[in-house]
Amino acid sequence: MCNDTSAALLISHIVQSEIGDFDEASDREHLAKNKYIPQQDALEDKIVEFHHNHIGQTPAESDFQLLEIARRLEMYGIRLHPAKDREGTKINLAVANTGILVFQGFTKINAFNWAKVRKLSFKRKRFLIKLRPDANSSYQDTLEFLMASRDFCKSFWKICVEHHAFFRLFEEPKPKPKPVLFSRGSSFRFSGRTQKQVLDYVKEGGHKKVQFERKHSKIHSIGNLDPQPAELNPEVPKQAQQSASLTPGEGAESPWAQSGQPGQELKAAAEECGRPRSPSLQKSPAGNKKADGAVQAPAEEEEEVVKDRTQQNRAQPPQPSTGSQAGSPHLSELSINSQGGAVPTNVILSPNLSPDTKQASPLVSPLLNDQVCPRTDDEEEGRRKRFPSDKAYFMAKEVSTTERTYLKDLEVITSWFQSTVSKDDSMPETLKSLIFPNFEPLHKFHTNFLKEIEQRLALWEGRSNAHIRGDYQRIGDVMLKNFQAMKPLAAHLWKHGEALEALESSVRSSRRLEGLCRDFELQKVCYLPLNTFLLRPLHRLMHYKQVLERLCKHHPPSHADFRDCRAALAEVTEMVAQLHGTMIKMENFQKLHELKKDLIGIDNLVTPGREFIRLGSLSKLSGKGLQQRMFFLFNDVLLYTSRGLTASNQFKVHGQLPLFGMTIEESEDEWGVPHCLTLRGQRQSVVVAASSRSEMEKWVEDIQMAIDLAEKSSGPAPEFLASSPPDTKSPDEAVAADQESEDDLSASRTSLERQAPQRGNTMVHVCWHRNTSVSMVDFSVAVENQLSGNLLRKFKNSNGWQKLWVVFTNFCLFFYKSHQDNHPLASLPLLGYSLTIPSESEDIHKDYVFKLHFKSHVYYFRAESEYTFERWMEVIRSATSSASRAHVLSHKESHVY
């Protein structure tokens, strides 16, 4: 099961493999004689269009791409088993490498990860899933599904047992000894090698490379067409005899490099679009797990990295959708698709054809896979020695690396979003003229600016004109010249706040535009909320200012570059001062609209005068005990919500506590709960508990600050719960009402609501899963602390180091294979992580290495110099530990829109 675009792309690779390079007449003749899927005629034009992009590909490359795309289809390897839930709602069950999946139709609505499943069993027609106890989960201990018959139920149970054993166990399970007298229960066990055993066997060279002779119906290559061939990933095999030319540091050898697929087998792969595939037919499901048996964790406890041992870890541009839009809960740290795949490299498409309708997984990625051939330490050391040792050089290089990321962020608006908008008439022309003409001049300017910086760095490194290198060991003159040239562009910067307000206003008034923006945010290239990209030019000025401040501090006044750096700092400081008020106002405006997308049950969250202060996870005391809730603190009201168990993944608002007249007191002794607070409002009292003492202190300080702000305002905040009457209940009645709302929420789990898919990796979801909080001060600090560059990454139990392009922004590390990639292949939210230096016992023995640790997840990162090491430590520490709890108004002026 896949969409038409993916089906057409699959068939286009088959055609390239079968008949060679594009020729429209030959293509249509071939498609007329060969039917790969039902209703193929309707897709013929799209197939021909895609085939044109494959000129220059060999049959081996086309076969490889076909298999890469097919195995990443949303329904690849999924066989649906009809069932009903306790209320009789028709659903479908399926089993995958991650666990047991629940579908409504072809939309995944739930997932039960192996890590949370304690026992699987069946009784007649009833299939039972017993879950491990979890205080933060609203699920019952045992889930029950009714299947068509006992035989169907037993068959599905056996499939689950086999999947669990293959993906979770180190070794083949030993057969159960036969009882002497009586037999109780099934003796069925998985037989065969586990995934880890297979991988170990391949690593040790136990597999044999089979020689083959490729045969085609005919080969057609056109010489009169001479377009530029699609840029191919060097790791994709050219032909069997060419695959040996891969350099050791560029990637693992493809398992398909020495083999091809005959036409009939290729057809079978394309027919995935017509029917789900049985797990028993998979070669090896993508998204495989760690050798220690870890699996992709459930939404309640994210697994930061799931190793995909079957894929080849390629840098890949976006490609057409391969799955439905239904969101599955992940800290959607969860899945690029259900198998955790990435996208093929050499599919060159226009931006409007590229989006995947599912958001790219930030945590499940081929990129975070220690199967990639690491860069050798000798090679890395040799490369380091060629760098200049001057600290100023690495400061200049930081300008270059962050400028690359900034240009990619501008292209999200000027190229990708503009291309999407041009295919639809839902955006008013006035809004288009407000957004794009104010971004395109900036993109052009910064493209030239980056070229100048890189040329200067090349001279500095001695890569060109080495005899005059000494005259070019500076960067201030380049920055001064460009900042002076940037002044005429300030008018465009002033328009960005207006563009953000106009976009949000148009979205509110047009469902079509709202859907277009929502769908665009689900594309892999839009790795942050769309409105964040609209503020990027304002943020970039602050980054320039910080780098120049460090350069001026580093250089003595007598240095040749000091005067230019100081003059450039004066220029950019002037621009920052002029735009500072607009930026603060827009950051609050953007944050309110971002939170609005994560909440349901509110009518007027975004109102003039409202300021966001803090969001985070607290446990609320009710009749059922402590229940995890998400709290949202504003300058006039405190909201508490629960996580929705629907496809939308939003948070449902249960209540609001006006801050006017509220008091706050610690009540650990009264309730016997650690880190406990009682919030006493004029109409309702709420008892909450934080996860730690430090978390409680943050909430106390910010709530007290918000209460003081509310007391200084004109009066109580207006009600803004959707369809909510004024709350006049006593504290006891409030507890009972909260119980009812929780029961309503449980009922909604079985009603299987279908709403628009939402991003599951927003900061709200991260705080929910990490049981922590973040404030507006933290967000402001995060805006100032952004960084890009190459790092070497190592897992706890891996041997080598893998070179990655890493972007730090929005409390998160985004991982790319190279800086040229259009979208990240994985990400790692850092809230809750600890940042340390490896100890001697960890046996790292390398310079400039830092360690990230959260629960059982450990990653080592290695920088190229002392300066870059200190910078990465500085910016990551800003995400792993909150900013100073100083009053938000002392951090910056208060501006509301």
CORWOWO-V859449 format. One record per backbone hydrogen bond with DSSP energy under -0.5 kcal/mol. CO is the residue of the C=O (numbers start at 1). NH is the residue of the N-H. Records with the same first field share a line. If there is no record, write none. Layout:
BEGIN
CO->NH, NH
END
This chain:
BEGIN
1->75
3->7
4->8
5->9
6->10
7->11
8->12
9->13
10->14
11->15
12->16
13->17
14->18
15->19, 20
16->20
18->218
19->220
23->27
24->28
25->29
26->30
27->31
28->32
29->33
30->34
33->35
34->36
37->40
40->43
41->44
43->47
44->48
45->49
46->50
47->51
48->52
49->53
50->53
51->54
52->55
54->57
55->230
58->62
59->63
60->64
61->65
62->66
63->67
64->68
65->69
66->70
67->71
69->72
70->73
73->76
75->78, 277
77->79
78->80
80->82
81->93
83->91
84->146
85->88
89->85
91->83
92->103
93->81
94->101
98->114
99->96
100->112
101->94
102->109, 110
103->92, 105
104->107
106->108
107->104
110->102
111->113
112->100
113->116, 117
114->117
116->118, 132
119->130
121->128
123->126
125->127, 147
126->123, 128
127->145
128->121, 130
129->131, 143
130->118, 119
134->137
141->131
143->129
145->127, 147
146->84
149->153
150->154
151->155
152->156
153->157
154->158
155->159
156->160
157->161
158->162
159->163
160->164
161->165
162->166
163->167
164->168
165->169
166->195
169->196
194->198
195->199
196->200
197->201
198->202
199->203
200->204
201->206
202->205
208->210
212->214
220->21
233->236
239->242, 243
242->245
243->246
247->250
254->257
256->259
262->266
263->267
264->268
265->269
266->270
267->271
269->272
270->273
271->274, 275
273->2
278->281
279->282
290->293
294->290
298->301
302->304
305->307
307->309
308->311
322->74
330->332
331->333
332->362
337->340
345->317
346->348
347->349
350->353, 354
351->354, 355
354->319
355->321, 357
362->827
363->306, 365
365->368
367->369
369->372
375->801
376->380
377->381
378->382
379->383
380->384
381->385
382->386
383->386
384->387
390->393, 394
391->395
392->396
393->397
394->398
395->399
396->400
397->401
398->402
399->403
400->404
401->405
402->406
403->407
404->408
405->409
406->410
407->411
408->412
409->413
410->413, 414
411->415, 416
412->417
413->418
415->419
416->420
417->421
418->422
419->423
420->423
421->424
426->428
428->432
429->433
430->434
431->435
432->436, 437
435->438
436->439, 440
437->441
439->443
440->444
441->445
442->446
443->447
444->448
445->449
446->450
447->451
448->452
449->453
450->454
451->455
452->456
453->457
454->458
455->459
456->460
457->461
458->462, 463, 464
459->462
465->468
466->469
468->471
469->472
470->473
472->474
475->479
476->480
477->481
478->482
479->483
480->484
481->485
482->486
483->487
484->487
486->489
487->490
488->491
489->492, 493
490->494
491->495
492->495
493->496, 497
494->498
495->499
496->500
497->501
498->502
499->503
500->504
501->505
502->506
503->507
504->508
505->509
506->510
507->510
510->514
511->515
512->516
513->517
514->518
515->519
516->520
517->521
518->522
520->523
523->526
525->527
529->532, 533
530->533, 534
531->535
532->535
533->536
535->538, 539
536->540
537->541
538->542
539->542, 543
540->544
541->545
542->546
543->547
544->548
545->549
546->550
547->551
548->552
549->553
550->554
551->555
556->559
559->562, 563
561->565
562->566
563->567
564->568
565->569
566->570
567->571
568->572
569->573
570->574
571->575
572->576
573->577
574->578
575->579
576->580
579->583
580->584
581->585
582->586
583->587
584->588
585->589
586->590
587->591
588->592
589->593
590->594
591->595
592->596
593->597
594->598
595->598, 599
596->599
598->651
600->653
601->722
605->607
607->610
611->635
613->776
614->633
615->774
616->631
618->620, 629
619->689
620->622, 627
622->625
625->622
627->620
629->618, 631
630->641
631->616
632->634, 639
633->613, 614
636->659
637->634
638->657
639->632
640->654, 655
641->630
642->652
646->649
647->758
650->644
651->600, 653
652->642
655->640
656->658
657->638
659->662
663->680
665->678
667->671
668->672, 673
673->676
675->690
676->667
677->679, 688
678->665, 680
679->681, 686
680->663
684->681
686->679, 688
687->621
688->677
689->619
692->696
693->697
694->698
695->699
696->700
697->701
698->702
699->703
700->704
701->705
702->706
703->707
704->708
705->709
706->710
707->711
708->712
709->713
710->713
720->603, 604
721->724
723->725
726->728
730->734
731->735
732->736
733->737
734->738
735->739
736->740
737->741
738->742
739->743
740->744
741->745
742->746
743->747
744->748
745->749
746->749, 750
747->750, 751
748->752, 753
753->647, 755
760->332
762->766
763->767
764->768
765->769
766->770
767->771, 772
772->617
774->615
775->779
776->780
777->781
778->782
779->783
780->784
781->785
784->786
787->808
789->806
791->804
792->862
793->802
794->860
795->798
801->375
802->793
804->791, 806
805->816
806->789
807->809, 814
808->787
809->812
811->830
812->809, 814
813->828
814->807
815->825, 826
816->805
818->821
826->815
828->813
830->833
834->836, 853
836->851
839->842
840->843
848->863
850->861
851->836
852->859
853->834
854->857
856->858
857->854
858->796
859->852
860->794
861->850
862->792
865->869
866->870
867->871
868->872
869->873
870->874
871->875
872->876
873->877
874->878
875->879
876->879, 880
877->881
887->890, 891
888->892
893->895
END
